[in-house]
Amino acid sequence: MNAEVWLMANSDVRYGAEIRSREYKVRAQKNTSYPCPKCGKEKVRRKSNSIWKCRSCSAVFAGGAYSFSTPTGVVAKRAVGEYGRR
């Protein structure tokens, strides 16, 4: 059974193609490995709600609930970096 079929089969959403589609995208983001900002390896996985841990260097990060970085977090990081350069 491939990943897409498994995610759709184990879905809690019953009615509405758009809602099922959204849930599939969220689950796919949640279960994906992301690159680690410290060691650079693609080993960061979701540990719990908004907690992400690198399986290689054991670094722990706070991020989004379903994805490692959020658009708001990217803007905040950029603003802090620009403020620090002044």
N, CA, C and O of each residue as an XYZ file, in Angstrom:
344
protein
N       0.849     -1.171      0.000
C       0.000      0.000      0.000
C       0.898      1.239      0.000
O       1.756      1.390      0.870
N       0.697      2.116     -0.972
C       1.546      3.298     -1.026
C       1.096      4.339     -0.005
O       0.040      4.205      0.613
N       1.916      5.378      0.163
C       1.687      6.360      1.228
C       0.371      7.110      1.051
O      -0.345      7.350      2.024
N       0.051      7.479     -0.185
C      -1.170      8.253     -0.418
C      -2.412      7.432     -0.066
O      -3.332      7.949      0.568
N      -2.446      6.191     -0.459
C      -3.586      5.329     -0.152
C      -3.682      5.113      1.348
O      -4.779      5.125      1.906
N      -2.535      4.913      2.015
C      -2.541      4.698      3.450
C      -3.067      5.917      4.183
O      -3.875      5.787      5.102
N      -2.609      7.128      3.779
C      -3.069      8.348      4.441
C      -4.560      8.554      4.244
O      -5.259      8.977      5.165
N      -5.044      8.261      3.060
C      -6.469      8.446      2.803
C      -7.296      7.366      3.508
O      -8.410      7.641      3.956
N      -6.768      6.147      3.611
C      -7.507      5.059      4.248
C      -7.629      5.277      5.751
O      -8.637      4.905      6.353
N      -6.619      5.870      6.355
C      -6.630      6.094      7.798
C      -7.092      7.499      8.148
O      -6.687      8.051      9.171
N      -7.919      8.068      7.325
C      -8.394      9.425      7.507
C      -9.594      9.454      8.450
O     -10.424      8.545      8.445
N      -9.673     10.501      9.249
C     -10.830     10.702     10.117
C     -11.880     11.575      9.451
O     -13.007     11.670      9.938
N     -11.523     12.211      8.347
C     -12.446     13.096      7.644
C     -13.345     12.259      6.749
O     -12.862     11.412      5.997
N     -14.632     12.488      6.826
C     -15.560     11.637      6.093
C     -16.165     12.320      4.872
O     -16.252     11.707      3.808
N     -16.580     13.565      5.001
C     -17.351     14.181      3.936
C     -16.609     15.378      3.342
O     -16.055     16.198      4.074
N     -16.603     15.470      2.030
C     -16.038     16.624      1.356
C     -14.663     16.361      0.792
O     -13.715     16.077      1.526
N     -14.565     16.458     -0.517
C     -13.283     16.203     -1.178
C     -12.246     17.252     -0.808
O     -11.069     16.927     -0.649
N     -12.663     18.506     -0.668
C     -11.713     19.572     -0.349
C     -11.121     19.371      1.049
O      -9.922     19.568      1.248
N     -11.940     18.986      1.997
C     -11.456     18.775      3.358
C     -10.516     17.577      3.405
O      -9.492     17.631      4.086
N     -10.837     16.508      2.703
C      -9.944     15.344      2.648
C      -8.618     15.720      1.997
O      -7.559     15.252      2.415
N      -8.680     16.560      0.981
C      -7.468     17.011      0.302
C      -6.584     17.828      1.249
O      -5.365     17.656      1.270
N      -7.202     18.708      2.023
C      -6.442     19.512      2.989
C      -5.790     18.631      4.042
O      -4.629     18.826      4.400
N      -6.553     17.655      4.535
C      -6.009     16.775      5.554
C      -4.835     15.967      5.001
O      -3.847     15.753      5.704
N      -4.933     15.521      3.764
C      -3.837     14.779      3.144
C      -2.574     15.637      3.083
O      -1.482     15.153      3.382
N      -2.717     16.903      2.700
C      -1.558     17.798      2.606
C      -0.936     18.039      3.978
O       0.288     18.062      4.113
N      -1.778     18.220      4.999
C      -1.275     18.458      6.353
C      -0.537     17.235      6.872
O       0.544     17.365      7.447
N      -1.104     16.046      6.680
C      -0.434     14.822      7.139
C       0.872     14.597      6.408
O       1.845     14.131      7.001
N       0.905     14.923      5.129
C       2.141     14.769      4.360
C       3.219     15.714      4.890
O       4.376     15.312      5.017
N       2.859     16.971      5.203
C       3.816     17.925      5.771
C       4.311     17.451      7.129
O       5.500     17.551      7.432
N       3.401     16.938      7.943
C       3.729     16.521      9.302
C       4.703     15.347      9.316
O       5.567     15.275     10.189
N       4.575     14.435      8.368
C       5.385     13.218      8.370
C       6.644     13.311      7.526
O       7.360     12.318      7.392
N       6.936     14.470      6.953
C       8.105     14.659      6.102
C       9.342     14.966      6.939
O       9.224     15.573      8.004
N      10.509     14.566      6.487
C      11.772     14.952      7.117
C      12.214     16.287      6.542
O      12.079     16.538      5.345
N      12.745     17.143      7.414
C      13.201     18.468      7.011
C      14.699     18.587      7.271
O      15.226     17.868      8.120
N      15.406     19.483      6.559
C      16.841     19.655      6.804
C      17.094     20.341      8.146
O      16.381     21.270      8.524
N      18.097     19.880      8.845
C      18.454     20.428     10.147
C      19.256     21.718      9.963
O      20.219     21.729      9.196
N      18.883     22.804     10.645
C      19.664     24.043     10.552
C      21.057     23.924     11.162
O      21.954     24.677     10.782
N      21.262     23.000     12.099
C      22.567     22.858     12.750
C      23.527     21.981     11.961
O      24.630     22.410     11.624
N      23.108     20.743     11.663
C      24.042     19.812     11.021
C      23.840     19.709      9.512
O      24.718     19.208      8.809
N      22.705     20.171      9.005
C      22.471     20.175      7.569
C      21.880     18.892      7.007
O      21.518     18.848      5.831
N      21.772     17.845      7.823
C      21.205     16.582      7.340
C      19.681     16.667      7.337
O      19.085     17.415      8.112
N      19.074     15.903      6.466
C      17.615     15.901      6.368
C      17.054     14.878      7.348
O      16.559     13.824      6.948
N      17.137     15.203      8.642
C      16.762     14.265      9.696
C      15.811     14.867     10.729
O      15.549     14.232     11.750
N      15.294     16.057     10.499
C      14.398     16.678     11.482
C      13.003     16.107     11.304
O      12.424     16.175     10.220
N      12.468     15.540     12.384
C      11.125     14.952     12.379
C      10.305     15.559     13.509
O      10.858     16.079     14.479
N       9.008     15.492     13.381
C       8.097     16.020     14.391
C       8.085     15.085     15.594
O       7.878     13.879     15.458
N       8.313     15.660     16.777
C       8.312     14.888     18.008
C       6.951     14.978     18.695
O       6.387     13.963     19.102
N       6.433     16.186     18.822
C       5.096     16.414     19.359
C       4.610     17.729     18.766
O       5.228     18.260     17.844
N       3.522     18.249     19.281
C       2.938     19.462     18.715
C       3.938     20.618     18.772
O       4.310     21.066     19.857
N       4.364     21.092     17.628
C       5.294     22.219     17.461
C       6.711     21.938     17.947
O       7.521     22.864     18.003
N       7.041     20.710     18.297
C       8.385     20.340     18.725
C       8.995     19.442     17.656
O       8.426     18.410     17.298
N      10.151     19.844     17.154
C      10.839     19.124     16.085
C      12.229     18.756     16.574
O      12.900     19.572     17.205
N      12.674     17.522     16.288
C      13.963     17.041     16.773
C      14.762     16.423     15.634
O      14.230     15.674     14.815
N      16.043     16.751     15.601
C      16.949     16.160     14.613
C      17.384     14.795     15.122
O      17.838     14.666     16.259
N      17.245     13.787     14.289
C      17.625     12.427     14.679
C      19.128     12.197     14.568
O      19.632     11.170     15.022
N      19.841     13.136     13.972
C      21.279     12.982     13.809
C      22.043     13.657     14.952
O      22.854     13.018     15.622
N      21.782     14.952     15.173
C      22.534     15.694     16.188
C      21.732     15.939     17.466
O      22.237     16.573     18.392
N      20.494     15.449     17.532
C      19.616     15.552     18.708
C      19.261     16.981     19.083
O      18.881     17.239     20.225
N      19.375     17.911     18.151
C      18.958     19.282     18.414
C      17.429     19.347     18.390
O      16.786     18.670     17.588
N      16.855     20.167     19.274
C      15.406     20.307     19.380
C      15.039     21.719     18.969
O      15.685     22.684     19.377
N      13.989     21.838     18.151
C      13.557     23.131     17.633
C      12.071     23.322     17.891
O      11.317     22.353     17.984
N      11.657     24.578     18.006
C      10.238     24.918     18.053
C       9.861     25.412     16.671
O      10.568     26.234     16.087
N       8.769     24.925     16.153
C       8.346     25.316     14.814
C       6.847     25.355     14.728
O       6.164     25.621     15.717
N       6.336     25.093     13.556
C       4.899     25.065     13.366
C       4.314     23.750     13.848
O       5.042     22.795     14.115
N       2.998     23.710     13.956
C       2.336     22.502     14.432
C       2.468     21.365     13.434
O       2.645     20.214     13.832
N       2.387     21.667     12.149
C       2.407     20.613     11.134
C       3.567     20.724     10.160
O       3.816     19.786      9.402
N       4.283     21.841     10.156
C       5.459     21.988      9.298
C       6.585     22.616     10.117
O       6.334     23.312     11.101
N       7.807     22.369      9.708
C       8.970     22.797     10.483
C       9.052     24.316     10.613
O       9.405     24.829     11.675
N       8.733     25.029      9.553
C       8.757     26.492      9.616
C       7.437     27.038      9.076
O       6.830     26.459      8.175
N       7.011     28.153      9.641
C       5.773     28.795      9.213
C       6.117     30.100      8.497
O       7.203     30.642      8.700
N       5.213     30.610      7.665
C       5.480     31.897      7.007
C       5.725     33.020      8.013
O       6.584     33.871      7.782
N       4.996     33.038      9.109
C       5.190     34.057     10.139
C       6.557     33.913     10.791
O       7.219     34.912     11.073
N       6.981     32.689     11.031
C       8.294     32.448     11.620
C       9.425     32.892     10.709
O      10.442     33.399     11.182
N       9.258     32.706      9.410
C      10.281     33.138      8.441
C      10.415     34.654      8.463
O      11.528     35.180      8.444
N       9.277     35.367      8.504
C       9.295     36.832      8.548
C       9.934     37.317      9.847
O      10.739     38.248      9.831
N       9.582     36.693     10.968
C      10.149     37.090     12.260
C      11.656     36.867     12.296
O      12.398     37.705     12.808
N      12.109     35.737     11.751
C      13.548     35.447     11.731
C      14.296     36.476     10.891
O      15.383     36.920     11.261
N      13.705     36.849      9.760
C      14.330     37.859      8.907
C      14.383     39.210      9.620
O      15.393     39.909      9.539
N      13.303     39.586     10.320
C      13.255     40.859     11.029
C      14.290     40.913     12.147
O      14.948     41.937     12.333
N      14.439     39.818     12.893
C      15.423     39.756     13.957
C      16.828     39.856     13.379
O      17.683     40.526     13.959
N      17.081     39.209     12.256
C      18.392     39.289     11.617
C      18.721     40.693     11.138
O      19.852     41.155     11.281
N      17.721     41.375     10.565
C      17.939     42.746     10.114
C      18.146     43.684     11.287
O      18.964     44.601     11.209
N      17.424     43.471     12.366
C      17.577     44.318     13.546
C      18.951     44.119     14.173
O      19.549     45.070     14.675
N      19.450     42.894     14.145
C      20.758     42.607     14.727
C      21.906     43.214     13.940
O      22.977     43.453     14.497
N      21.701     43.470     12.645
C      22.763     44.050     11.805
C      22.913     45.551     12.014
O      23.918     46.133     11.609
N      21.928     46.181     12.640
C      21.990     47.646     12.819
C      22.943     48.045     13.898
O      23.106     49.235     14.167
